[in-house]
Structures are given as C-alpha cells and as structure tokens.
Amino acid sequence: MNNGTRYTMQLLSLECIEAQELDGDEIYITLNRQTLWKAHPEKMINKPTHKRQVRSYDFANGRKLMADGWHADPALQLGALPLPVQDGEVHLQVWDKDFLTSDDLLGDAVISARDAGRGMIMVVFERDGGHYNLTYRVDAE
C-alpha cells in the first residue's frame, strides 16, 4: 500500500500491566497530540482495590475491569466512535497525567495504511515504570 491509501483505526482495549504511580495512573490517549480518550476520574492500576481504579478498558465491548470484575460502560465503546480517516502516518500515544510536573509519555506507536488488514495489533508501552498493552485495528478505507 502506498502512503496515499486512506484508512481508519479502531481502539480495542487498554490494559495496565504495571502502574507508574502507587495509587494508579491518570491515563489518556492522544492521536497526533490531540486527546482521543481519557480515563479520568478513574485511575489505571494492575491490581484495583476500589471503585475508582481500573485494570483494563475494553473499548470494543464497552466495559471495564475493576476490583470486583467486569462492568458495562457504554461510554467506553470507542469502536462506535468514528475516528478521523487518515492518509499518512499518525502517532498514537499513551500518557500519564501529572499535576505538579509535565505529563509522562508512556509510549508512542506509529500507525499507517501498512497496518490495514493485519487484524488486532497489540503494542506494548513500557516506560518510566509504567507498562501498558494497547490493542487496535486498522482497516483500509
């Protein structure tokens, strides 16, 4: 596929393997530095212990994994959210919001039309003590 091929992207899930902060991370996802989604007011952590902590978001099915199991959350269905059609490389980034210092970039994935047709793609973001798995799919337009 050449660089002019248009494509769409669908976020499928985000899982915390290891949180950067002890009480959980204030995670948000950007596409070319524009905020696409944020977990606020919830925090992501690998072992949730209370109702404001989440281990995993399943965007495709609109649910989140909390201390007491999976909970439906229709607002999470990013699979139904029309993300902008792209025709070049884009940067999908996972950030941790910091209130006293600059936000921490936990990972950056470069996405392009070359990814179309590969099915579910999982990217491991592991930086500054945080470890997250982000799964997405790219389809040719």
Order of alpha helices (4+ residues) and beta strands (2+ residues): beta-beta-beta-beta-beta-beta-beta-beta-beta-beta-beta-beta
